[in-house]
């Protein structure tokens, strides 16, 4: 039964990718947006997770506003899916990526000094690697493989256009350390919950988060650089490399420094998400189900 469901999922996604590939990139992006909005309304369980996350992040929204935001988020997710067959176009066409560097990146001027880059599931987060490729920054990026191995193979084929080394999240610490030692920067999207992580404040509640990027940066004396991806119009993006995050108290122990750095990263993520909430792909539950009730008790 599971293999049958995998094949059905694969057939649906393959059909969407096949259609998108035969369209101009901007038309494909718009097609994906419409499809995502429609399909999201059918996926009740995933929609409930989107809604729960966004309700905790934006408690000031009423039910109607929240429903509209969830619908818009599904539309953005559909755009990302339809843009996978066009990742090579996003990299090659000069007007597809606007790169904004807020503070000089050491690895850009000296390829022998890698950095650790972190980002969130905003807009099309995949193009962060496209921006690094355009800048000539060799990197090893973590990816979460879908449960469906057929989809995993298909997505990996599209991601070859990112011109980076893709590493599975299993044994990620060892693989990323090896990449840094070999002179490649490490990159990861890290706004999701990590069950074996540590509590870090995110939108006013603790989310278990990984300390790996901060610990790698501290151990290898690398800069920890947050990357923000913003959709400008259709499949055109601005990729902003923000100033490196550094520990507030360099005299603290490594774990305390790492927690402080990840908290700073989370604070930036909050600012980016508040500015463009519909661009946030929060399809995984970030907080325990009773978090909203606990917040109410505290505020009461």
N, C-alpha and C positions, 0 to 999 in steps of 0.2 A: 504493500500500500504506500509506504514511504517513497519507494522508487517511482511509483506511478505519479505521486504528487510532485516529486522533483521534476519529472518530465513535463508535467502540465505547467508548472511554474516557468520552466525553461522555455517551453514553447511560446508562452505569452510574452516573456521578456525578449526572446529572440525575434518575435514578430514586430514588437515595438522598435527594436534596434534596426531591424531590416528596413522598416518604413522610414525611420529617421535618417538612415544612411543615404537614402535616395532623395532626400530633401536638401536644399541649401541649409546651412547650419542655423541661421536665425529662424527660418521656417520650422526646422526640426525642434528648436528650443520652444517656440510657441505651441507647436503640436504637443510636445511633452507636457507643457503647462496645463493645457486644456484636459489632456488625458489624466494627469495626476489629480486635478480637481475632481473629475468625475469618479475616478477609481477610488480615491480616498473616502468618498462618501459610502462606498460599498464595504470597505475594510473596517468594520466596527471595532474590532479589538485594537488594532493599531491606532485608529482614530481616538479611542479612549485614552491611550497612552499619551499621544500628542496633547490631548486636551488637559490631562492631569498635570503634565509638565508645565504647559503654558499657564494653567490656572495658578500654579504655585509661583511661577516667575512673575506673573502679572495679576496679582489678586484684585487690582482695581477694576478689571474688566468685568462687565456684566455678561450674562449667558449669551446674548446675541453677538456681542463683540468678540467673545471667545470663539464661538462657532465660526464667525467670519475669518478670524485669524487662523484657525485650524485649516479651513478650506484653502486659504492663501498659501499656507505652509505645504499642503499637499501639492498645490500647483507648482511651487518651487522645486519640490522633490521630483516631480515629473519632468521638469526641465533638465535637471541633473541627469536623469536616466537617458533622455533623448540626446543629450550632448556627449555621452560616452563614445559613440561611433565617430565623433568629430573632434576628439581631443588633439589629434595631430594638426587639424586646422587651427585650433586655438593657439597652439604653439608656434605655427609657422607664419600666420598672418600677423603683421606688425601691429595692426590696429585693434587686435583682440585683447591685448594685455597692456594695461598701464601699470608700470612698476614704480612705487613710491618708497624710497629708502629714507627713513626718518633719522637714522644715525649710521655712519659708515659701518659696514659689515666686514669684519676682519677677514673672513674667508673669501670675500669677493676680491679683495686686493691681494690676499696671500692664500692661494688654494691649499697650501700646506697646513693651514690652521683651521680645522673644521669647527662648526657651530652645532648647537642643538636647536632645532626649529620646532615650534609648537603652534597648533592652530585649532580651530573649532569647526564643527559641522555647519558652516555658514555659506550661503550662496552655492557655488560649486567648489567645494574645498579641494577637489582634485587638482585644480589649476595652480595651487600653491607650488606643486612640483614643476608645473610647466614654467612658472616664473623663475624658479631656481635653475631649470635647464636653460632658459633664455639667457640667464646671467652667467652660465658656465660654472655653476656650483654643483660638483658631484655630491649626490646624497643617497642615503639608504632610508627608505620610508616604510614605516609599519603599515600594514593593512589588516583588516579583520575579514577573514574569509567567510563568505556566506555558508550556512549549513548545507545548502544544495551544492554539491561539487560540480554540477553542470554549469550553474551560474558562475561559480568561482572561476572556472576555466574561461568562460566567455568574457568576464570582466578583466581578467588578467591579460587577455589578448588586447583589449582596448587600452589598458593601462600601460602597455609597452610604449605608447606614444608619449608618456610622461618623461621618458629618458632618465629613469632613476632605478636604483636597485630596490625591489620590493621584498620586504621581509614579513613573514607571518608573525602574529603576536605571540605565538608559543615560543618560549625561550628567547623572548625579545631582548632582555637585558644583555645576555651573552652575545647575541648577534649584533646589537647596536654598539657594544664596546669594541667588537672586532672591527666594525665599519669605521669608528672614530680612530682607532689605532692605524688603520690603513689610509687615513686622510680624507674619508668621506664624511660629510655632515650627516647628522641623524635628524629625522623628521617624523612627527607623529601628530595625529588629531586626538585631542585629549579632553574633550568636554563630557565624555560619557562616564557613567558610574563604573568603578572597578571594585569588584566585591572584596578583594584582598587588599584594598588601599587603605588610606587613613582619612578621617573626617576633615574636610575642608569646606569652609562656608561658601555657598553658592546661592545667590538670590535669597539670602537670609536663613537658609537651612543647611545643615551638614550634608555633604555628598561625599561618599567614599571615593577618593581620587588617587591616582598613581603619583608617586614622587619620583618615578624613574627619570623623566627628563631633567629635573633639577639635580638629582644625584649624579647623573652622567656629566652634566655641565661642571659640577663642583669637582668631581673626581678627575676629570680630564682637563680642567682649567679652560673650559670653553664658554663662550657666550651663550646664554639662553635667550633666543630671539622669538617673540610672538609674531605670527603672520596673520594678517586680516585680509579676507577675500570679500569683495563687494561686487555685486552685479550692477553694471552701469546701465546696459540696455541689451535685451536679448542675450546673445552669447559673447558679450564684451564685459571685461572685468577690470577692476582696480585691485592690485595685490600690494598691500602695504607691509613693509618690514619695519616693525616698531623697534624702539630702542631696547637694548638688552635688559633683561630683568636681573637684578643683583640683590643679594641678601641685605636686609636692613641692618643686621648685626653680624658682621663678618667674624666676630669672636665666639659666636654660639656654636654648638656642636652641629655636625653635618645634618642630622635629621631636622633639627630646629631651623637651620638655614633653608633646607629643602622645602619644608612646610611653608615657610615665609614666602619663598619664591613662587611656589604653586598658588598660594593665596593671591599674590600679586597678579599672576596670570589669570586666575578666575575673575578677579576684579575687572581686568580688561575685557574678558569674554562677556561679562555682564553688560558693560558699556556698549560693546558691539551689538549684542543681541537686543538691547533696549532700543538702539537706533534703527534696527531692521528686524523686528521680531518674526516677520513672515519668512525670512530667509533661513531660520534656524531649523535644522533637520533633527528634531529631538524624538526619534522614533523608539528609543529605549527608555524604560522607566529609570529616572534619575534619583528619585527619593522614595523611601518606603511609603506604602499606601496610607499610613496614618499620619504622615507629616503635616498635612493641612490641618488636621484636628489639633495636633500639638501646637502649631503656630497660633491657632485661635485661642487655646488655653493660655499661652504665654501673653498674647496681646490683651486677653481679658484680665 
